[in-house]
Amino acid sequence: MLTVRAPATSANLGSGFDVFGVALETPADVVRVERAPETRISITGAGSQYIPEDPNQNTVGAVADALDAPAHIKIDKGVRPSSGLGSSAASAAAAAVALNALYDRGLSREELVPIAAEGEALVSGEAHADNVAPSLLGGFTVVTDDNVTQVDAQIPVVACLPEQSVSTRDARGVVPDSATLEDVVDTVGNASTLTVGMTRNDPELVGRGMNDAIVTPRRTALIDGYDDVREAALEAGATGVTVSGAGPGILAVCHQQDQREIAGAMVDAFEASGIDCRAYQTHVGEGARLYRD
């Protein structure tokens, strides 16, 4: 039996829609695999009651099929589904690493990215890699059609998760079909600033580069209390705030010494709107980790 811990992730980061992603130190999924004649899946943990155990409807089942690696797969969910924190990607990444090792497939982490992304297609309808790439590789990742670029980064963040749900399909449904040249130019500049910030571990540059006038405003409308939470985080010292992935999670970038105050401010703002939530004081960190039992 092999065990893999794969981290939650935050995709898009505002200005990097379908391109940027980061791995978060916490929370994480833990997946255990054991060889078997056919794939069987069992699930425990956060939101497990909403996740199908049928391999044909589960991200890890798609990964097992792609690797031709049938197994008994046990998933302990630390990342709640429909959170905007890469829940399905964490399971898919963990399964890819575990099954690759279990069956000695010999694939690199980079080669596992498109395989894990196939599992994501069951959730979003398309095989996006902006969550699975950082969950596999760690740090900050830039995903294009034919390449993944990874940068080790250790930026402090607060990920605040309210007790509400936004489906990936719904969040993609509000993405505009077009944008003005001015907005595109601004977004490219912001994305470039964010990338430089990641290479320098500079929360100020990263926060400044998260601004986006194209996709983010459409998605914030799906999150009750977003504007108040964003304002509270910025007043408490956050250098940038945006929707995490498809939402409803909200990501605040900050300096280490401001994490606690920012987390408290975000929780208070949600609760003032009558919404329960949880805040993770965490960092951009490492990718999936393999353990041999």
FIPAFI-128100 format. One record per residue (C-alpha): x, y, z; residue in one letter. Coordinates in Angstrom, 2 decimals. Layout:
<pts>
<pt <X,Y,Z>,'a'>
...
</pts>
This chain:
<pts>
<pt <0.00,0.00,0.00>,'m'>
<pt <1.19,3.51,-0.86>,'l'>
<pt <0.01,6.81,0.61>,'t'>
<pt <0.19,10.27,-0.97>,'v'>
<pt <-0.66,13.62,0.56>,'r'>
<pt <-1.58,16.18,-2.10>,'a'>
<pt <-2.20,19.83,-1.23>,'p'>
<pt <-5.09,22.14,-1.89>,'a'>
<pt <-4.44,24.72,-4.57>,'t'>
<pt <-5.58,28.14,-5.64>,'s'>
<pt <-5.93,28.73,-9.38>,'a'>
<pt <-6.14,31.89,-11.50>,'n'>
<pt <-4.86,34.29,-8.78>,'l'>
<pt <-6.98,36.97,-10.39>,'g'>
<pt <-4.95,37.94,-13.43>,'s'>
<pt <-3.92,34.42,-14.53>,'g'>
<pt <-7.22,32.84,-15.54>,'f'>
<pt <-6.73,29.17,-16.53>,'d'>
<pt <-2.94,29.70,-16.40>,'v'>
<pt <-1.71,30.44,-12.84>,'f'>
<pt <-1.89,28.20,-9.80>,'g'>
<pt <-0.24,27.75,-6.42>,'v'>
<pt <0.02,24.83,-4.00>,'a'>
<pt <-1.08,25.56,-0.42>,'l'>
<pt <0.53,23.92,2.62>,'e'>
<pt <-2.94,23.27,4.07>,'t'>
<pt <-5.49,21.77,3.68>,'p'>
<pt <-4.72,18.55,1.78>,'a'>
<pt <-6.17,15.22,0.61>,'d'>
<pt <-4.63,11.89,1.60>,'v'>
<pt <-5.00,8.99,-0.85>,'v'>
<pt <-4.03,5.35,-0.18>,'r'>
<pt <-3.77,2.80,-2.98>,'v'>
<pt <-3.39,-0.96,-3.15>,'e'>
<pt <-3.21,-3.18,-6.24>,'r'>
<pt <-6.48,-4.88,-7.20>,'a'>
<pt <-8.08,-6.61,-10.21>,'p'>
<pt <-10.43,-3.67,-10.68>,'e'>
<pt <-10.68,-0.16,-9.30>,'t'>
<pt <-12.78,0.40,-6.21>,'r'>
<pt <-13.02,3.76,-4.42>,'i'>
<pt <-13.98,4.65,-0.85>,'s'>
<pt <-14.15,8.21,0.46>,'i'>
<pt <-14.12,9.78,3.92>,'t'>
<pt <-13.62,13.31,5.20>,'g'>
<pt <-14.86,16.77,4.24>,'a'>
<pt <-17.86,16.62,1.92>,'g'>
<pt <-17.32,12.94,1.16>,'s'>
<pt <-21.07,12.35,1.05>,'q'>
<pt <-21.28,14.47,-2.10>,'y'>
<pt <-18.53,12.67,-4.04>,'i'>
<pt <-19.41,9.63,-6.19>,'p'>
<pt <-17.50,6.43,-5.44>,'e'>
<pt <-18.22,5.03,-8.90>,'d'>
<pt <-14.82,5.02,-10.68>,'p'>
<pt <-16.53,6.18,-13.87>,'n'>
<pt <-17.71,9.34,-12.14>,'q'>
<pt <-14.71,10.09,-9.90>,'n'>
<pt <-11.52,11.96,-10.80>,'t'>
<pt <-9.27,9.25,-9.37>,'v'>
<pt <-11.10,6.60,-11.39>,'g'>
<pt <-10.21,8.50,-14.55>,'a'>
<pt <-6.57,8.63,-13.43>,'v'>
<pt <-6.47,4.90,-12.69>,'a'>
<pt <-7.92,4.21,-16.12>,'d'>
<pt <-5.43,6.51,-17.87>,'a'>
<pt <-2.51,4.81,-16.14>,'l'>
<pt <-4.00,1.31,-16.63>,'d'>
<pt <-3.51,0.87,-12.88>,'a'>
<pt <-6.54,-0.74,-11.20>,'p'>
<pt <-6.48,-0.40,-7.42>,'a'>
<pt <-8.41,-0.16,-4.22>,'h'>
<pt <-8.28,3.58,-3.58>,'i'>
<pt <-9.11,5.20,-0.24>,'k'>
<pt <-9.53,8.98,-0.26>,'i'>
<pt <-9.50,11.01,2.94>,'d'>
<pt <-10.77,14.44,1.94>,'k'>
<pt <-9.17,17.41,3.64>,'g'>
<pt <-10.20,19.74,0.81>,'v'>
<pt <-13.95,20.27,0.66>,'r'>
<pt <-15.62,19.88,-2.76>,'p'>
<pt <-16.88,23.05,-4.49>,'s'>
<pt <-14.51,25.17,-2.41>,'s'>
<pt <-12.35,26.85,-5.03>,'g'>
<pt <-9.35,25.18,-3.42>,'l'>
<pt <-8.77,22.43,-5.99>,'g'>
<pt <-10.58,19.62,-4.22>,'s'>
<pt <-10.89,17.28,-7.19>,'s'>
<pt <-7.38,18.21,-8.35>,'a'>
<pt <-5.85,17.23,-5.01>,'a'>
<pt <-7.41,13.77,-5.22>,'s'>
<pt <-6.42,13.37,-8.86>,'a'>
<pt <-2.84,14.48,-8.22>,'a'>
<pt <-2.48,12.19,-5.22>,'a'>
<pt <-3.87,9.23,-7.16>,'a'>
<pt <-1.57,9.92,-10.11>,'a'>
<pt <1.55,9.96,-7.93>,'v'>
<pt <0.47,6.91,-5.94>,'a'>
<pt <-0.55,4.74,-8.89>,'l'>
<pt <2.51,5.75,-10.91>,'n'>
<pt <4.69,4.45,-8.07>,'a'>
<pt <2.50,1.42,-7.29>,'l'>
<pt <2.74,0.13,-10.85>,'y'>
<pt <6.27,1.43,-11.55>,'d'>
<pt <5.10,3.43,-14.56>,'r'>
<pt <8.20,5.63,-14.32>,'g'>
<pt <6.50,8.88,-15.31>,'l'>
<pt <7.83,12.23,-14.10>,'s'>
<pt <5.66,14.67,-12.18>,'r'>
<pt <5.45,16.81,-15.32>,'e'>
<pt <4.26,13.82,-17.34>,'e'>
<pt <1.58,13.13,-14.74>,'l'>
<pt <0.05,16.61,-15.13>,'v'>
<pt <-2.06,15.84,-18.28>,'p'>
<pt <-3.08,12.48,-16.79>,'i'>
<pt <-4.34,14.08,-13.59>,'a'>
<pt <-6.01,16.79,-15.66>,'a'>
<pt <-8.13,14.15,-17.38>,'e'>
<pt <-9.76,13.54,-14.03>,'g'>
<pt <-10.56,17.24,-13.79>,'e'>
<pt <-12.58,16.96,-16.99>,'a'>
<pt <-15.21,15.02,-15.06>,'l'>
<pt <-15.76,18.07,-12.84>,'v'>
<pt <-15.42,21.07,-15.15>,'s'>
<pt <-16.10,19.47,-18.51>,'g'>
<pt <-12.59,20.28,-19.74>,'e'>
<pt <-9.15,18.93,-18.82>,'a'>
<pt <-7.68,22.02,-17.15>,'h'>
<pt <-4.28,21.68,-15.45>,'a'>
<pt <-4.14,24.94,-13.47>,'d'>
<pt <-5.00,23.09,-10.24>,'n'>
<pt <-3.39,19.69,-10.78>,'v'>
<pt <-0.06,21.21,-11.86>,'a'>
<pt <0.68,22.99,-8.55>,'p'>
<pt <-0.73,20.06,-6.55>,'s'>
<pt <1.77,17.78,-8.29>,'l'>
<pt <4.74,20.12,-8.60>,'l'>
<pt <4.32,22.54,-5.70>,'g'>
<pt <5.02,26.26,-5.66>,'g'>
<pt <3.70,28.59,-8.36>,'f'>
<pt <2.90,27.14,-11.78>,'t'>
<pt <2.19,28.63,-15.19>,'v'>
<pt <0.25,26.27,-17.46>,'v'>
<pt <0.02,26.57,-21.25>,'t'>
<pt <-1.32,24.11,-23.82>,'d'>
<pt <2.00,22.31,-24.18>,'d'>
<pt <4.09,23.26,-21.15>,'n'>
<pt <4.16,23.81,-17.39>,'v'>
<pt <6.63,26.23,-15.81>,'t'>
<pt <7.16,25.91,-12.06>,'q'>
<pt <8.70,28.31,-9.56>,'v'>
<pt <9.40,27.46,-5.93>,'d'>
<pt <7.73,30.13,-3.82>,'a'>
<pt <6.91,30.60,-0.15>,'q'>
<pt <4.42,33.45,-0.14>,'i'>
<pt <2.22,33.73,3.02>,'p'>
<pt <-1.51,33.58,2.30>,'v'>
<pt <-4.86,33.28,4.02>,'v'>
<pt <-7.44,31.08,2.33>,'a'>
<pt <-10.93,31.78,3.66>,'c'>
<pt <-13.64,29.24,2.87>,'l'>
<pt <-17.29,30.17,3.52>,'p'>
<pt <-20.09,27.67,4.03>,'e'>
<pt <-21.54,28.22,0.60>,'q'>
<pt <-21.04,26.45,-2.69>,'s'>
<pt <-20.11,27.54,-6.21>,'v'>
<pt <-19.84,24.85,-8.87>,'s'>
<pt <-16.98,24.98,-11.35>,'t'>
<pt <-19.44,24.72,-14.23>,'r'>
<pt <-21.47,27.69,-12.95>,'d'>
<pt <-18.33,29.76,-12.43>,'a'>
<pt <-17.16,29.05,-15.97>,'r'>
<pt <-20.59,29.96,-17.26>,'g'>
<pt <-20.19,33.61,-16.21>,'v'>
<pt <-16.81,34.11,-17.91>,'v'>
<pt <-17.24,36.77,-20.65>,'p'>
<pt <-16.64,35.85,-24.28>,'d'>
<pt <-14.75,39.07,-25.02>,'s'>
<pt <-12.87,41.90,-23.33>,'a'>
<pt <-11.73,45.40,-24.20>,'t'>
<pt <-8.17,45.95,-25.34>,'l'>
<pt <-7.62,48.18,-22.31>,'e'>
<pt <-8.67,45.42,-19.90>,'d'>
<pt <-6.50,42.87,-21.70>,'v'>
<pt <-3.45,45.13,-21.52>,'v'>
<pt <-4.04,45.80,-17.82>,'d'>
<pt <-4.42,42.08,-17.12>,'t'>
<pt <-1.22,41.18,-18.97>,'v'>
<pt <0.66,43.81,-16.99>,'g'>
<pt <-0.76,42.59,-13.71>,'n'>
<pt <-0.02,38.94,-14.54>,'a'>
<pt <3.57,39.86,-15.37>,'s'>
<pt <3.92,41.74,-12.10>,'t'>
<pt <2.56,38.77,-10.16>,'l'>
<pt <5.00,36.40,-11.87>,'t'>
<pt <7.97,38.58,-10.98>,'v'>
<pt <6.67,38.73,-7.42>,'g'>
<pt <6.58,34.94,-7.19>,'m'>
<pt <10.17,34.65,-8.39>,'t'>
<pt <11.22,37.15,-5.69>,'r'>
<pt <8.93,35.83,-2.90>,'n'>
<pt <7.56,39.38,-2.72>,'d'>
<pt <3.99,39.59,-1.33>,'p'>
<pt <3.70,43.24,-2.38>,'e'>
<pt <4.30,42.51,-6.07>,'l'>
<pt <2.16,39.36,-5.99>,'v'>
<pt <-0.73,41.21,-4.36>,'g'>
<pt <-0.49,44.11,-6.79>,'r'>
<pt <-0.47,41.71,-9.73>,'g'>
<pt <-3.67,39.90,-8.71>,'m'>
<pt <-5.96,42.67,-9.97>,'n'>
<pt <-8.21,41.61,-12.84>,'d'>
<pt <-11.10,43.43,-14.51>,'a'>
<pt <-12.22,40.65,-16.88>,'i'>
<pt <-13.14,37.39,-15.09>,'v'>
<pt <-12.98,38.12,-11.37>,'t'>
<pt <-15.81,40.70,-11.22>,'p'>
<pt <-18.21,38.20,-12.81>,'r'>
<pt <-17.29,35.51,-10.30>,'r'>
<pt <-17.44,37.68,-7.19>,'t'>
<pt <-21.15,38.14,-7.85>,'a'>
<pt <-21.58,34.41,-7.09>,'l'>
<pt <-20.05,34.77,-3.60>,'i'>
<pt <-22.23,36.26,-0.88>,'d'>
<pt <-20.28,38.77,1.20>,'g'>
<pt <-17.26,38.92,-1.10>,'y'>
<pt <-16.88,42.71,-1.26>,'d'>
<pt <-17.02,43.12,2.53>,'d'>
<pt <-14.54,40.28,3.09>,'v'>
<pt <-12.12,41.68,0.52>,'r'>
<pt <-12.26,45.15,2.06>,'e'>
<pt <-11.74,43.73,5.56>,'a'>
<pt <-8.70,41.75,4.44>,'a'>
<pt <-7.11,44.75,2.73>,'l'>
<pt <-7.71,46.96,5.79>,'e'>
<pt <-6.06,44.29,7.95>,'a'>
<pt <-2.91,44.35,5.80>,'g'>
<pt <-3.46,42.02,2.85>,'a'>
<pt <-1.44,43.03,-0.22>,'t'>
<pt <-3.97,41.48,-2.59>,'g'>
<pt <-7.29,39.63,-2.47>,'v'>
<pt <-9.10,37.60,-5.12>,'t'>
<pt <-11.40,34.66,-5.73>,'v'>
<pt <-9.66,31.32,-5.28>,'s'>
<pt <-10.30,29.28,-8.41>,'g'>
<pt <-14.01,29.13,-9.14>,'a'>
<pt <-14.86,30.20,-5.58>,'g'>
<pt <-16.38,30.53,-3.07>,'p'>
<pt <-12.95,30.42,-1.40>,'g'>
<pt <-11.18,33.77,-1.16>,'i'>
<pt <-7.40,34.10,-1.21>,'l'>
<pt <-5.52,36.92,0.50>,'a'>
<pt <-1.79,37.40,-0.05>,'v'>
<pt <0.08,39.00,2.84>,'c'>
<pt <3.20,39.33,4.95>,'h'>
<pt <3.74,36.69,7.62>,'q'>
<pt <3.19,39.03,10.55>,'q'>
<pt <-0.26,40.05,9.26>,'d'>
<pt <-1.72,36.58,8.73>,'q'>
<pt <-3.55,36.24,12.02>,'r'>
<pt <-5.20,39.66,11.85>,'e'>
<pt <-6.23,39.15,8.22>,'i'>
<pt <-7.72,35.73,8.94>,'a'>
<pt <-9.73,37.15,11.83>,'g'>
<pt <-10.95,40.09,9.76>,'a'>
<pt <-12.12,37.84,6.93>,'m'>
<pt <-13.96,35.49,9.28>,'v'>
<pt <-15.60,38.44,11.07>,'d'>
<pt <-16.74,39.95,7.78>,'a'>
<pt <-18.35,36.71,6.61>,'f'>
<pt <-20.00,36.17,9.98>,'e'>
<pt <-21.37,39.74,9.87>,'a'>
<pt <-23.22,38.63,6.74>,'s'>
<pt <-24.51,35.55,8.55>,'g'>
<pt <-22.12,33.17,6.79>,'i'>
<pt <-20.03,30.60,8.66>,'d'>
<pt <-16.50,30.12,7.34>,'c'>
<pt <-13.04,28.78,8.04>,'r'>
<pt <-9.73,30.55,7.46>,'a'>
<pt <-6.47,28.73,6.74>,'y'>
<pt <-3.31,30.64,7.64>,'q'>
<pt <-0.93,28.95,5.24>,'t'>
<pt <1.79,29.39,2.60>,'h'>
<pt <2.53,28.59,-0.99>,'v'>
<pt <4.31,25.27,-0.46>,'g'>
<pt <5.35,21.88,-1.78>,'e'>
<pt <3.46,19.48,-4.03>,'g'>
<pt <2.26,15.92,-3.53>,'a'>
<pt <4.31,13.82,-1.14>,'r'>
<pt <4.67,10.03,-1.39>,'l'>
<pt <4.89,7.73,1.63>,'y'>
<pt <5.55,4.00,1.54>,'r'>
<pt <3.57,2.24,4.27>,'d'>
</pts>
